[in-house]
Amino acid sequence: MAHCGSSAKVQAPRPDSIMPSPGSVDQSMKPVLFEIFGEIWTVQSRLGQGVSASVYRVSSGRAATAAVKEFQADTQGGDYGYHKERSVLEDIQGHKNIVTLYGVFTNHSCMGVTTRCLLLELLDVSVSELLVRGSSGTQGGRPQQGHSMWLVQHCARDILEALGFLHREGYVHADLKPRNILWSADDECFKLIDFGLSFKEGNQDVKYIQTDGYRAPEAELQNSLAQAGVEMDGDSGCSSAVDLWSLGIILLEMFSGIKLKDTVRSQEWKDNCAAIVDHIFASNSVVCPAIPVYHLRDLIKSMLLNDPKQRCTAETALLSPFFSIPFAPHIEDLVLLPSPVLRLLNLIDDSHLHNDEEYEDILEDMKEECQKYGSVVSLLIPKENPGKGQVFVEYANASDSKEAQRLLTGRTFDGKFVVATFYPLSAYKRGYLYQTVQ
């Protein structure tokens, strides 16, 4: 991987139209490859593009994959955004729920433009994408509006762990939103990204923080004062409590399946947001007497108190009774969240499991078929419940299992349509086979 201060070259496609003027950057032009310490990394796709930076998925000749965040020079021609994010990331490395920084480098394009880059761990689906892709389904025969309690709990715990660490280190993230929480397929957890607005508590050097819809009331006030030109001293800045407010909104959106941007702008919300939270929980169709969802409701309400001093901290939030309840994943969760393990349904009849010779043949056939899509580490077909007749395939990495899932889903074997979902690697390794909620 790259190391701090390395130099790199980036090659861009030759445009058919007029070349941009020297010093300007054509945002529509995607680099083809980066050369970092003599190793070629090919750009596979652009993952995202903002005002100050673009993020690319890259792969090396060793089949390794990573993400490159390329910063454009700011309006003053400086690299403030790059230096800010680099310094924060270098200071907080080592936590499992925070994106890993592999290294930093400078690239020099063939057009003479120099940009600063971060080489980062490649993560998978964002909570923003999950909100779009997972807002349908059924539970108990009724429409399911939001995500399962298992998924909400998983995300809440992971991000609270990240925030607890971040806040102990003295930092405020200051831009927590669904797009900045990503799933790690290989580590099977959610991770926090994008520290471009982060600051040391008590030394806020960023005037405008947080994104509309996830902005705490005190940050809203501070942003308004800054816009009006009112100078504020360093001690009057926002605290880590702004991150808890943002997370409260995110969890409420995940539970309800509703984007709340318009709601949190309303006067009703400003007057009594607790009553709106109560209404969302009371009216949501995911109501099952056996699952005390009020623990989640109370946790969210403790994050959404108007007075930042009264809001729960990340550490106290983790003590909520909500985290003591063992939830099982829904089948939709296992379709949405990639892992190195694939579970194939609707393939094996009971009759195949009781004839040892036939069973061994099926094992060999399935392994041979699954190896077409990637390196298979292990394969399991349980003969008894839980998991009876299901095929569990462990791949060497999540990239292989994702490709297998894409190509196997909808295929027919012996006249049956294959249903392919992912499966938690940690549960598979422990021999724990969920009876998932359908």
Secondary structure as UniProt FT lines:
FT   TURN            4..5
FT   STRAND          6..11
FT   TURN            22..23
FT   TURN            27..28
FT   STRAND          33..36
FT   TURN            37..38
FT   STRAND          39..49
FT   STRAND          53..60
FT   TURN            61..62
FT   STRAND          65..71
FT   TURN            75..76
FT   HELIX           80..91
FT   TURN            93..94
FT   TURN            96..97
FT   STRAND          101..109
FT   TURN            110..111
FT   STRAND          114..120
FT   HELIX           127..133
FT   STRAND          138..139
FT   TURN            140..141
FT   STRAND          142..143
FT   HELIX           149..168
FT   TURN            169..170
FT   STRAND          171..172
FT   HELIX           178..180
FT   STRAND          181..184
FT   TURN            185..188
FT   STRAND          189..192
FT   TURN            196..197
FT   STRAND          199..200
FT   TURN            201..202
FT   TURN            212..213
FT   HELIX           217..227
FT   TURN            228..229
FT   HELIX           234..236
FT   HELIX           241..256
FT   HELIX           261..265
FT   HELIX           267..283
FT   TURN            289..290
FT   HELIX           294..303
FT   TURN            308..310
FT   HELIX           314..317
FT   TURN            318..319
FT   HELIX           321..324
FT   HELIX           331..336
FT   STRAND          341..345
FT   HELIX           350..353
FT   HELIX           356..370
FT   TURN            371..372
FT   STRAND          376..380
FT   TURN            388..389
FT   STRAND          391..395
FT   HELIX           398..408
FT   TURN            409..410
FT   STRAND          412..413
FT   TURN            414..415
FT   STRAND          416..417
FT   STRAND          419..423
FT   HELIX           425..429
FT   TURN            430..431
//
